[in-house]
């Protein structure tokens, strides 16, 4: 099982790209992934959310969605056998939130009508902007396409929004959660998953890369 003790990020993004591995997460890795999620939320949200907002999000929103792991659609990115990021996609209606989030939706999506969900992207703070989130996003989008989806939708955090926008996601409706009096703003974003030259060439997540 992966550990949260992460290798030092190399100076060269090209070096990282050569060694990133992406695979489905396993149920036994949930505790490690939750530690990574907490570290990512606390380490990469500064300047976008204040401390009270971050802690409210960690307690009530950000976390493992065990259904994604069971479905085999939640992925991890590894470098030299170490988990450095997590994120995935889903055919379920829930747009965001871990098991602890009370606002989760139920039901399944119709690929002919609904966009797939891009879910719960978190990158270890020392690995931000090293390409690991991009690798996860590409893998998630490819798997969603293979499942018949023509579009993808996500709920972006404020620190994640510029990254998703740079990779073709368009801003939609804003959402502000009220977490026991703590207001936490997000924004929905959507992307068409047509197989363009850009998609096929590899240019096409949260929190966080």
C-alpha positions in Angstrom: 0.0 0.0 0.0 1.2 3.5 -0.8 2.5 5.8 1.9 2.1 9.5 2.5 5.9 9.9 2.9 6.5 11.3 -0.5 9.6 11.4 -2.6 11.0 14.8 -3.3 9.6 16.3 -6.5 12.2 16.6 -9.2 13.0 19.9 -10.8 12.0 18.6 -14.3 8.4 18.1 -15.3 9.7 16.0 -18.2 11.3 13.6 -15.7 8.1 13.3 -13.7 6.1 12.6 -16.9 8.3 9.6 -17.6 7.6 7.9 -14.4 4.0 8.7 -13.5 1.8 5.6 -13.2 -2.0 5.7 -13.0 -4.1 2.9 -11.7 -7.4 2.3 -9.8 -7.3 2.9 -6.0 -8.0 -0.1 -3.8 -10.2 -0.2 -0.7 -7.2 -0.8 1.6 -5.7 2.5 0.5 -8.6 4.6 1.7 -6.8 5.8 4.9 -3.7 6.9 3.0 -5.8 8.7 0.4 -7.7 10.5 3.1 -4.4 11.7 4.6 -3.4 12.9 1.2 -6.7 14.7 0.7 -6.4 16.5 4.0 -2.8 17.5 3.3 -3.8 18.8 -0.2 -6.8 20.8 1.0 -4.7 22.4 3.8 -1.6 23.0 1.8 -3.0 24.2 -1.5 -6.0 26.2 -0.5 -4.1 29.1 1.1 -4.9 32.4 -0.5 -8.3 31.1 -1.8 -10.0 29.9 1.4 -9.3 31.0 4.9 -8.4 28.5 7.7 -12.0 28.3 8.9 -13.3 27.4 5.4 -10.5 24.8 4.9 -11.2 23.0 8.1 -15.0 23.1 7.5 -14.4 21.6 4.1 -12.1 18.9 5.4 -14.6 17.9 8.1 -17.8 18.0 6.0 -17.0 17.8 2.2 -13.5 16.7 1.2 -13.0 13.0 1.6 -13.0 9.5 0.2 -16.1 8.5 -1.8 -16.1 4.7 -1.2 -18.5 4.1 -4.1 -15.9 5.4 -6.6 -13.4 3.0 -5.2 -15.9 0.1 -5.3 -16.7 1.1 -8.9 -13.0 1.0 -9.9 -13.3 4.6 -11.2 -11.2 6.3 -8.5 -7.6 6.5 -9.6 -4.2 7.2 -8.0 -1.1 8.6 -9.5 2.2 7.0 -8.4 5.8 8.0 -8.8 8.3 5.3 -7.9 5.6 3.4 -6.2 4.5 6.3 -4.0 1.0 7.7 -4.2 1.2 11.5 -5.0 -2.3 12.3 -6.2 -5.8 10.9 -6.4 -8.9 11.6 -8.5 -11.3 10.0 -10.8 -14.6 9.9 -12.7 -18.0 8.5 -12.2 -21.3 7.4 -13.8 -23.1 8.2 -10.6 -25.2 11.3 -10.1 -23.1 12.7 -7.2 -21.1 15.7 -8.4 -18.9 16.1 -5.4 -18.3 15.3 -1.7 -16.9 12.4 0.2 -18.8 9.8 2.2 -19.4 12.3 5.0 -21.1 14.9 2.8 -24.8 15.1 3.6 -25.7 16.6 0.2 -24.8 13.6 -1.9 -27.1 12.7 -4.8 -28.3 9.2 -5.7 -28.9 7.4 -9.0 -27.0 6.9 -12.2 -26.2 8.9 -15.2 -27.3 8.3 -18.8 -24.2 8.7 -21.1 -26.5 9.7 -24.0 -27.8 12.6 -22.0 -25.7 13.4 -19.0 -22.1 14.4 -18.5 -19.8 12.1 -16.6 -18.6 13.3 -13.3 -14.9 14.3 -12.7 -14.5 13.7 -9.0 -12.3 14.4 -6.0 -8.9 15.4 -7.5 -6.3 16.1 -4.9 -2.5 16.4 -5.3 0.1 16.2 -2.5 1.4 19.7 -1.8 4.9 18.9 -2.8 3.7 17.6 -6.2 1.6 20.5 -7.4 2.3 21.6 -11.0 4.4 18.5 -11.7 1.9 16.9 -14.2 0.4 14.3 -11.9 -3.0 15.9 -11.8 -2.9 16.1 -15.6 -2.1 12.4 -15.9 -5.1 11.6 -13.7 -7.4 13.9 -15.6 -6.5 12.4 -19.0 -7.0 8.9 -17.7 -10.4 9.8 -16.2 -11.6 11.5 -19.4 -10.4 8.6 -21.5 -12.3 6.1 -19.3 -15.4 8.3 -19.4 -15.2 8.4 -23.2 -14.8 4.6 -23.3 -18.0 4.4 -21.2 -19.9 6.4 -23.8 -19.9 9.8 -22.3 -19.6 12.8 -24.6 -19.0 15.4 -21.8 -17.7 15.8 -18.3 -18.8 18.0 -15.4 -17.1 18.8 -12.1 -17.4 21.0 -9.1 -14.2 23.0 -8.9 -12.7 24.5 -5.8 -11.3 28.1 -6.2 -7.7 26.9 -6.3 -8.6 24.2 -8.9 -10.6 26.4 -11.2 -7.7 27.9 -13.2 -6.2 24.5 -13.8 -9.5 23.0 -15.1 -10.0 26.1 -17.3 -6.6 25.7 -18.8 -7.6 22.2 -19.9 -10.8 23.1 -21.6 -13.4 23.2 -18.8 -15.9 26.1 -19.0 -17.3 27.8 -16.0 -21.0 27.3 -15.2 -23.1 28.0 -12.1 -21.4 29.0 -8.9 -22.4 27.3 -5.7 -21.8 28.4 -2.1 -22.2 25.7 0.6 -23.2 26.7 4.1 -21.3 24.5 6.4 -22.8 25.3 9.8 -22.4 29.0 9.1 -19.1 28.8 7.2 -19.6 29.8 3.6 -17.6 27.9 1.0 -17.7 28.9 -2.7 -17.3 26.5 -5.6 -18.1 26.6 -9.3 -19.4 24.0 -11.7 -17.4 23.4 -14.9 -18.1 21.4 -18.0 -16.1 20.1 -21.0 -17.1 18.4 -24.2 -15.1 15.1 -24.5 -15.0 15.0 -28.3 -11.9 13.3 -29.7 -10.2 16.4 -31.0 -6.5 16.5 -32.0 -5.8 18.2 -28.7 -7.4 15.3 -26.8 -5.6 12.7 -28.8 -2.3 14.5 -28.4 -2.5 14.6 -24.6 -3.4 18.2 -24.0 -6.6 18.1 -22.4 -7.1 18.2 -12.2 -8.2 19.4 -8.4 -7.6 20.5 -6.4 -4.9 21.1 -7.5 -2.2 20.4 -10.0 
